[in-house]
Amino acid sequence: MTLEQSDVERIAWELQEGSAPEDFFTGAKRYHPADIAHILDLIDDETKVFNIFLSLDKAVSSETLAYLSDDKQASILEKSSPGDIAQVIEEMDSDDAADALGEVDESVAEKILSEADAEVEEEVSRLMEFAEDTAGGIMQTELFATFDTDTVGAAISQLHKKTHELGEVHNIFLTDKSFRLTGAVNIRKLILNPPDTPLSRLKDEDIHFVTVDTDQEKVAGIFQRYDLISLPVVDSERKLLGRIVVDDIVDVMQEEASEDILKMAGANDEALIQGHSVAEMARYRFPWLASSLLSGLLTGVIIMQFEATIAESIALTAFIPVVMGISGNVGVQSSALIIRGMTTGKVNINALKKYFVKEIKVALLLGVLCGSLAGIAANYWQGSFDLGLVVGVSIFISILFAALMGTAIPIFFRWMKIDPAIAGGPMVLAVNDLSGILIFFVVASAMLTYL
């Protein structure tokens, strides 16, 4: 049963307020573990969350734990006895178990794993050694692999014996006797061919794979580019270590997108973690707010420098927010588009010139449209053709310059080997606010002198 958001919020509120019993989910498998996790994430009382989690069946709790937010996972693992939570860990996919244990202190994780099955302890411990944002950090060890010298019948027989250990199987991976990856066979081919067919005749040797140290963002790009469902992970000698499945990549894409959005806003994940103190959260966010404050002060300085121009036409002040707003928005749009293009690989070094020219053409068209509309509005509002012309020309030039800066700054950051997502926020806004107001008053001073 799939719950609507309103139902999730209602159940969470009832559990929070005590109008629903803490064993509400006992024996009830009609709710998906993801929905149960969503409900628990909305409950503030950690003790209540822990008691509800304890009431779940082991099969349900293992899936629910994988869907919980990082702070809820950590809270449950720290409150649970190592023996009890070890049974839950044993039921989880190895990658999910490693992710959950990675949220607690190393000593706590070691106590839990020491109570788990020896094979689970070995697999999860090995995964925890890899950086969390690499292929090794997101892979799972549950996969089906066999030697490329086997037959279809032998492979199917082995697969039947391992059914309880595996989740979904999309491909079977083939290795040589040294366990080096040699190819893969689609599960459909395995089923449709006679039992005596050698796997070597069916295997796809030109398969995509990644090494354990490959960045997760690059892994996501490979999945997206080639429409993959699963991807083998190997070591430096091409020995098969694990696989990454598409549901993990969906999480990676969401994580990377959230990270880019936060950077564009001048923040990061750390700044939003509730576990940090007020002082730490303020420290993360203050530098970006300080840059915005400096930009505002510089804008004030520029305005004061054109005091004579303002005195000549006080109506100019009414259009300062318009010019600053339009230049800032165009700059952020341009930077967001170029960052997205570079992240997805659709805009590379070879396509930059073509993209840059196209963005300028778009900016010219937008400048004509917005400048004309603003100029006409200023003319009718203030009854001054001269003012309308000043506003229209200023907005046209501001939009063109903002698009140039919004596109150029992320490219510059990429060239400097700095994450270009950081240029999508305060940097672009500050530059375009200052340039917009400067362009406005320079144009006004020049044109009002001759009009």
C-alpha positions in Angstrom: 0.0 0.0 0.0 1.4 3.4 -1.1 0.7 6.3 1.3 0.0 9.8 0.2 2.1 12.5 1.8 -0.9 13.7 3.7 -1.3 10.2 5.2 2.3 10.0 6.1 2.1 13.4 8.0 -1.1 12.3 9.7 0.3 9.0 11.0 3.5 10.7 12.1 1.5 13.3 14.0 -0.6 10.6 15.7 2.4 8.6 16.7 4.2 11.8 17.9 1.2 12.8 20.0 0.5 9.4 21.4 -2.9 9.0 19.8 -1.6 5.9 17.9 0.2 3.1 19.8 4.0 2.7 19.4 3.4 -0.9 18.0 1.2 0.6 15.3 3.3 -1.2 12.6 3.5 -4.5 14.4 2.8 -7.3 11.9 1.5 -4.8 9.4 3.3 -5.3 6.1 0.7 -3.3 4.3 3.0 -0.2 4.5 6.1 -0.1 2.4 9.3 0.2 4.5 10.1 3.5 2.7 6.8 4.9 4.0 7.5 3.7 7.5 10.9 5.3 7.3 9.3 8.6 6.1 6.9 8.5 9.0 9.7 7.9 11.5 11.8 10.7 10.0 8.9 13.2 10.7 8.8 12.3 14.4 11.1 14.4 16.7 11.0 12.2 19.8 14.0 9.9 19.3 13.0 7.6 22.1 9.6 7.1 20.5 11.2 6.5 17.1 13.5 3.9 18.7 10.6 2.1 20.4 8.5 2.0 17.2 11.6 0.6 15.3 12.0 -2.1 18.0 8.4 -3.2 17.4 9.0 -3.9 13.7 9.5 -7.4 12.4 13.2 -8.0 11.6 12.5 -8.3 7.9 10.7 -5.0 7.9 13.1 -3.2 10.2 16.1 -4.1 8.0 14.5 -2.5 5.0 13.2 0.5 7.0 16.6 1.2 8.4 18.0 1.5 4.9 15.5 4.2 4.0 15.9 6.3 7.2 17.7 9.6 7.3 21.3 9.5 8.4 20.6 11.1 11.9 17.8 8.6 12.6 19.9 5.7 11.5 22.7 6.8 13.9 20.3 7.4 16.7 18.8 3.9 16.4 22.2 2.1 16.0 23.6 3.9 19.1 20.6 3.1 21.3 20.3 -0.5 20.2 22.1 -3.4 21.8 24.9 -4.7 19.5 23.4 -8.2 19.4 19.9 -7.0 18.4 20.9 -4.5 15.7 23.4 -7.0 14.3 20.5 -9.3 13.3 19.0 -6.3 11.4 22.3 -5.6 9.7 22.6 -9.2 8.6 19.3 -8.8 6.7 20.4 -5.6 4.9 22.2 -5.3 1.6 25.9 -4.9 2.3 26.1 -1.4 0.8 23.1 -0.2 2.9 24.6 -1.8 6.0 27.9 -0.1 5.4 26.2 3.2 4.9 24.3 2.9 8.1 27.3 1.9 10.2 29.3 4.7 8.7 27.0 7.1 10.5 28.1 6.0 14.0 31.4 6.1 15.9 33.9 3.4 14.8 33.8 1.8 18.2 30.0 1.4 18.0 30.2 0.0 14.5 32.9 -2.5 15.5 30.7 -3.8 18.5 27.7 -4.3 16.2 29.8 -6.1 13.5 31.4 -8.3 16.1 27.9 -9.7 16.9 27.1 -10.3 13.2 27.8 -13.3 11.1 31.5 -13.6 10.2 30.8 -13.3 6.4 28.6 -10.2 6.9 31.3 -8.7 9.2 34.0 -9.2 6.6 31.9 -7.9 3.7 30.6 -4.8 5.5 34.0 -4.0 7.1 35.6 -4.1 3.7 33.0 -1.8 2.2 33.5 0.7 5.0 37.1 1.1 4.1 36.2 2.9 0.9 35.4 6.6 0.7 31.6 7.0 0.8 31.6 9.1 -2.5 33.4 6.5 -4.6 32.2 3.4 -6.5 33.6 1.3 -3.6 31.6 3.2 -1.1 28.3 2.7 -2.9 28.8 -0.8 -4.3 27.3 -4.0 -2.8 29.0 -7.3 -2.6 25.8 -9.3 -3.4 26.1 -10.4 -7.0 26.2 -13.6 -9.1 29.5 -14.4 -10.8 30.8 -17.6 -12.4 33.7 -18.7 -14.5 33.5 -18.0 -18.2 34.2 -21.7 -18.9 30.9 -22.8 -17.4 27.7 -23.6 -19.3 24.2 -22.1 -19.1 23.0 -25.1 -17.1 25.7 -24.9 -14.5 25.2 -21.2 -14.1 21.4 -21.6 -13.6 22.0 -24.4 -11.1 24.4 -22.2 -9.1 22.0 -19.3 -9.3 19.2 -21.4 -7.8 21.4 -22.2 -4.8 22.1 -18.5 -4.2 18.6 -17.1 -4.6 18.2 -16.3 -0.9 21.5 -14.4 -0.8 20.8 -12.1 -3.8 18.4 -9.3 -4.5 17.5 -8.6 -8.1 19.7 -10.2 -10.7 20.0 -8.4 -14.0 23.3 -9.8 -15.3 25.6 -12.6 -14.4 29.3 -11.6 -14.4 32.0 -13.8 -15.8 35.6 -14.1 -14.6 38.6 -16.1 -15.4 40.2 -18.5 -12.8 42.0 -15.5 -11.2 38.6 -13.8 -10.7 39.3 -11.0 -13.2 36.2 -9.7 -15.0 36.0 -11.0 -18.6 32.4 -10.2 -19.5 28.7 -10.5 -18.6 25.6 -12.3 -19.7 22.2 -10.8 -19.7 19.8 -12.9 -17.6 17.4 -13.1 -20.5 20.1 -14.8 -22.7 20.7 -17.2 -19.8 17.1 -18.3 -19.6 16.5 -18.5 -23.4 19.5 -20.6 -24.3 20.0 -24.5 -24.0 21.7 -25.7 -20.8 24.7 -27.0 -22.7 25.5 -23.6 -24.3 28.9 -22.3 -23.2 28.7 -19.0 -21.5 31.7 -17.8 -23.5 29.5 -17.8 -26.6 26.9 -15.6 -24.9 29.0 -13.2 -23.0 29.4 -9.5 -23.8 33.1 -8.7 -23.5 32.7 -5.0 -24.2 31.1 -4.2 -20.9 31.2 -1.1 -18.8 32.9 -1.3 -15.4 34.5 1.1 -12.9 37.3 0.8 -10.3 36.6 1.1 -6.6 38.1 4.7 -6.5 35.9 6.1 -9.3 34.0 9.2 -8.1 30.2 8.5 -7.6 29.3 11.4 -9.8 31.2 9.8 -12.7 29.5 6.5 -12.0 26.1 8.2 -12.2 27.1 9.7 -15.5 28.0 6.3 -16.9 24.6 4.9 -15.8 22.8 7.8 -17.4 24.8 7.7 -20.6 24.5 4.0 -21.3 21.1 3.3 -19.7 22.5 0.7 -17.3 20.8 -1.3 -14.7 23.9 -2.6 -12.9 27.6 -2.0 -13.2 30.5 -4.2 -12.0 33.2 -2.7 -9.8 36.8 -4.0 -10.0 40.1 -3.3 -8.4 43.3 -2.1 -10.1 43.9 -5.6 -11.4 40.3 -5.9 -12.8 39.4 -8.4 -10.1 35.6 -8.4 -9.5 34.7 -6.9 -6.1 31.1 -5.9 -6.3 28.3 -4.2 -8.3 26.4 -1.0 -8.3 22.6 -1.1 -9.0 20.5 1.6 -10.4 18.5 2.3 -7.2 21.7 3.3 -5.5 22.5 5.6 -8.4 19.1 7.4 -8.1 20.2 8.2 -4.5 23.6 9.5 -5.8 22.0 11.7 -8.4 19.7 13.2 -5.7 22.6 13.7 -3.4 24.8 15.4 -6.0 21.9 17.6 -7.2 21.2 18.6 -3.6 24.9 19.3 -3.0 25.0 21.5 -6.1 21.9 23.4 -5.1 23.3 24.0 -1.6 26.6 25.3 -3.1 24.7 27.6 -5.4 22.9 29.0 -2.4 26.2 29.5 -0.6 25.7 26.6 1.9 26.6 23.0 2.1 25.3 19.8 3.7 27.2 20.4 6.9 25.4 23.7 7.4 22.1 21.9 7.6 23.0 19.1 10.0 21.0 19.5 13.1 23.7 17.8 15.1 26.0 20.8 14.8 25.9 23.6 17.3 24.4 27.0 16.6 27.9 28.5 16.4 29.1 25.9 13.9 26.1 26.3 11.6 26.5 30.1 11.7 30.2 29.7 10.9 29.4 27.7 7.8 27.0 30.2 6.5 28.5 33.5 7.6 31.3 33.9 4.9 28.7 33.8 2.1 26.4 36.2 3.9 29.4 38.5 4.5 30.1 38.5 0.7 26.5 39.5 0.1 26.8 42.2 2.7 30.1 43.5 1.1 28.3 43.5 -2.3 25.5 45.6 -0.8 27.9 48.1 0.7 29.8 48.4 -2.6 26.4 49.0 -4.4 25.8 51.8 -1.9 29.2 53.3 -2.7 28.4 53.2 -6.4 25.0 54.9 -5.9 26.6 57.7 -3.9 29.1 58.3 -6.7 26.2 59.1 -9.0 24.5 61.4 -6.5 24.5 64.2 -9.1 22.8 62.0 -11.7 20.1 61.0 -9.2 19.6 64.6 -8.2 19.0 65.4 -11.9 16.4 62.7 -12.3 15.1 61.4 -8.9 12.9 58.9 -10.8 16.0 56.9 -11.5 15.9 55.4 -8.0 12.6 53.7 -8.7 14.3 51.5 -11.3 17.4 50.5 -9.3 15.7 47.3 -8.0 14.5 46.4 -11.5 18.0 46.6 -13.0 19.7 44.7 -10.2 17.0 42.1 -10.1 17.0 41.3 -13.8 20.8 41.2 -14.0 21.0 38.9 -11.0 18.4 36.5 -12.3 19.9 36.3 -15.7 23.3 35.6 -14.3 22.0 32.8 -12.0 20.1 31.3 -14.9 23.1 31.3 -17.1 25.4 29.9 -14.4 22.9 27.2 -13.5 22.5 26.1 -17.1 26.3 25.9 -17.8 26.9 24.1 -14.5 24.2 21.5 -15.2 25.6 21.1 -18.7 29.2 20.5 -17.5 27.9 18.2 -14.7 25.9 16.0 -17.1 28.7 16.1 -19.7 26.5 17.7 -22.4 28.7 20.8 -22.3 32.4 19.8 -22.7 35.6 21.6 -23.6 34.9 21.1 -27.3 31.4 22.5 -27.1 32.1 25.5 -25.0 32.6 27.9 -27.8 29.3 26.9 -29.5 27.4 27.0 -26.2 28.9 30.4 -25.4 27.9 31.9 -28.7 24.4 30.4 -28.3 24.0 31.9 -24.8 25.0 35.4 -26.1 22.4 35.1 -28.8 19.8 34.2 -26.2 20.9 37.1 -24.0 20.6 39.5 -27.0 17.1 38.4 -27.6 16.1 38.6 -23.9 17.8 42.0 -23.6 15.7 43.4 -26.5 12.5 41.9 -25.1 13.0 42.9 -21.4 14.6 46.2 -22.3 11.8 47.2 -24.5 9.1 46.2 -22.0 10.9 48.0 -19.2 11.5 51.1 -21.3 7.9 51.3 -22.4 6.7 50.9 -18.8 9.1 53.6 -17.5 7.9 56.0 -20.3 4.2 55.5 -19.5 4.8 55.5 -15.7 7.0 58.6 -15.4 5.8 60.3 -18.6 9.4 60.6 -19.8 10.7 59.2 -23.1 14.3 60.0 -22.0 13.9 58.0 -18.8 12.3 55.1 -20.7 15.2 55.0 -23.1 17.8 55.0 -20.3 16.0 52.2 -18.5 15.6 50.1 -21.7 19.2 50.5 -22.8 20.5 49.8 -19.3 18.5 46.6 -19.0 19.6 45.5 -22.4 23.3 45.9 -21.6 22.9 44.5 -18.0 21.3 41.3 -19.4 24.0 40.8 -22.0 26.8 41.4 -19.4 25.0 39.2 -16.8 24.8 36.3 -19.3 28.5 36.7 -20.1 29.5 36.6 -16.4 27.0 33.8 -15.5 28.5 31.6 -18.2 32.2 32.7 -17.9 32.6 32.4 -14.1 31.7 28.7 -13.9 34.0 28.0 -16.9 36.8 29.8 -15.1 36.2 27.9 -11.9 36.3 24.6 -13.8 39.6 25.7 -15.5 41.0 26.5 -12.0 39.9 23.0 -10.9 37.5 24.4 -8.4 33.9 23.0 -8.2 32.0 25.4 -10.5 28.8 24.9 -8.6 30.1 27.3 -6.0 29.9 30.1 -8.7 26.2 29.7 -9.0 25.3 31.6 -5.9 26.8 34.6 -4.1 29.7 35.1 -6.6 27.5 35.5 -9.7 24.8 37.5 -7.8 27.4 39.9 -6.3 29.2 40.5 -9.6 25.9 41.1 -11.5 24.4 43.3 -8.8 27.4 45.5 -8.9 27.7 45.5 -12.7 24.0 46.1 -13.1 23.9 49.2 -11.0 27.1 50.5 -12.4 25.8 50.0 -16.0 22.5 51.7 -15.1 24.1 54.9 -13.7 26.9 55.1 -16.4 24.2 54.9 -19.1 22.0 57.3 -17.2 24.9 59.9 -16.8 25.9 59.6 -20.4 22.5 59.7 -22.0 20.9 62.3 -19.8 23.8 64.6 -20.7 22.9 64.5 -24.3 19.1 64.1 -24.2 
